[in-house]
Amino acid sequence: MDGLEKFWNATDGVGRAVALLLLAMSVSAWVLILWKGWLLRRAQGDIARAVPAFWDAVSLDEGRARLAAFDREGVLVPLLDAALARPGGGSLESQGQPEAQLTRRLRDALHRGLAHLQFGQVVLASVGSTAPFVGLFGTVWGIYHALVGIAAAGSISLDKVSGPIGEALIMTAAGIAVAVPAVLAYNVFGKWVAACEAELEGYAHDLRQMVLDTAKA
């Protein structure tokens, strides 16, 4: 803490702006990590319970009610609604083949659900990839600022150089500390989203087949 305080007092506006930027990146990353971790784990559990409950229902109305009871993230009910919807007359969509219309509606509903689950991934990837460079820039600027101050003082010694430069290196360590959790969370969440996507795609495929079979009956 003493090193951070000394660096904060010794640096200029640019160095402080870099430190504040790293702080903002860290806070945003951790907020997303905690929120997305809770959301994705809940979504995985809801999908695992809702899909079997739907297929165990004796009617579509009962199946929809069961989905709604489990689907707290709203990624399953829209798929069922899209499968059962009918486009209004007079539109280009209504002029296509029924199979193509059904596929389009399910695809659009699936994409909306996945966009909800993937929200925040770009921020985590951006923080993980840029935070080390932001910290490195802060270090370079801090070293430059320290050397300018030492040169202005007119005397150079090892203790006068090592202190300011060591404090400036804190920015590199801070950038790495911000990036590592974001990168790890991005990779873990990507795996969880992919698992949810596979389940949703399978459910959408089964819905499509059910609707087509019902239409042929």
N, C-alpha and C positions, 0 to 999 in steps of 0.2 A: 504493500500500500504506500510505503514511503517513496518507492521508486515512481509509482504512478503520480503521486502528488508532486514530486519534484519535476517530473516530465511536464505535467499540466501547467505548473507555475513557470517553467522555463521556456516552453514552446510558444509559438505565435498563434494567430487565428487559424492558419491553414492546418497546423498540427491538431489544434483543438477540434476543428471541423471534422478531420479524419477520425479522431477518437469518438466523437459523437455519432458519426456515421456507422462506425463499427458497433457502437452500443445499440443504435436503432436496428441494425441488421440482426444482432444477437437477440434482441427482444422479439422482433417479428418472427424469427426462426423458431424460438422456443414456444411462442404462442401457437404457431402453426403445428409444431411437433405435438404439443399436448392436445390441441383440438382435433387434429387429424388422427392421432393415435386412438382417441376415444371414439371418433366417428367411424373409422374403418373397422375397428373391432366390433362395434355395435352393428354395423351393416353386415359384416360377415355372419354374425350370429343370427340376425334377423332373416337373412336369405336362407341360411341352413334350416331354420324352423318354418319359414313361410311357404317355401316351395312344396315340401311334402304335405303340409297342411292343406294347401290348395288342391293338390291332386287327390287327396282323401275326401274332398267335399263331394256331395251328391248332386250339386247344381252349381251353375256359374254364380248365382247370387250368393250362395253360401261360400263358394270359393273366394269371391271378391271380398266378402266380409272377413274371412280368415286372413287374406293378404293384408287388408287394411289394419287388422289388429297387430300384425307383426312388423309391417313395413314402415318403420319410423323415419327412415331416410327418403321415402318416396321414390324408390327405384323399381319396384315390382308392379304396383298398381297401375302406373302409366303404361306399362307393357300390355297388361290385360285390357285396359281401356282402348289402346291403339289397335289391338287384335280384333276387338268387337265393334269398333267405330265404322261408320259408313260415310264416305265423302259426299258432300252436297252436290246436287246436279249442276251442270253448266260449267264445272271447273275442268282444267286439264287433268287433274288427278282422277276424276270420275270417269274419264274417257279411256283410261288404261285398263289392262287386264286385271281381274280381281286378285290374282296371285301377286302381280307387280304392285298393286295398291297396298296389299297387306304387307308385303316386304318393306315397302317404303315407310309405312307408318311405324312398323316395329323397329326399323333401323333408326328412325328419327327419335323415337322414345328411348331406345337404348343409348344413343349418343348423348341425350340430355341427362340420363341417369349417370353415365360414366363421367360426364363433365362435372357433375356434382361431386362425385367421389374423387376426381383428380384435382379439384380446386386446391390451390396452394402449392402444387408440385413445382410450378415454374419458379415461385419465390424461393423455395428451398434449394432448387438447382442453381438459381442465380446467386444466392448467398454463399452456397458451398463453393462455387467456382470463382467468385470475385473477391470474397473476404480476404484470402491470403494476399492478393495483389493490392488491395486497399491498405492492409497492414504494412506491406512492403513499401508502399509509397509513403506512408506515415513515418516509417523508419528512415528512409532516404531523406525525407524533408527534415526530420528531427536531427539527423547527423549533419546535414548542411547548415541548419540553423545553429547547432552547437559549435561547429567549426567557425562559422562567421563570428559568433560571440567570442570564441577563444582568440581569433585573430585580432578582433577589435581590442581585446584586453592587452595585447602586445607581448604576452608571454605564453609559452607552450611547455607543458610538462605532462608526464604520463597520467598523473592523478587528475589533472584538469581535462584531459582528453577522454580517459576511460569512463569517467562518471557520466557525462552527457551522452556519449555514444551508447553506453550500456542502457541508459534510460530510454534512448530512442529505439533500441532493439525490442523493447516491450511491445511496441506496436506490431511487429512481426508475429510475436507470440500471441498477441490478442487476435490478430487476423486468423491464425491457425485454429485458435480455440473457438472462434465463431464458426469457422468452416466445417470442422470435423463433425459436430452433431448434425448440422444441416445435411451433409453428404450421407451420413449413416441413415438418417431418417428418410431421406429421399429414396435410398435403395430399398429399405424395409417397406415403406409405403407403396413403392412401385410394385413390389411382390404381392402385397395385400390387394391392391387395386386389380392386378392381373387375375388373382384368384376370384375376386368378385365379378370381374368381366366374364370369365369363363362360365361361371354359374348363371349370370344373366343371359349370356348368349345361348346357353343350353335351354334355359326356360323360354326364351323368345322363339327358339326353333321348335320346341314342343308346342307352344301356343299356335304357331303358324300351322303346324301339321294338324292340330286339333280343329282349327277353324276350317281348313281345306277339306278335311274328312267329313266334317259336319255339313259343309255345303254340298258335297257329293252324295250324301246319304238321302 
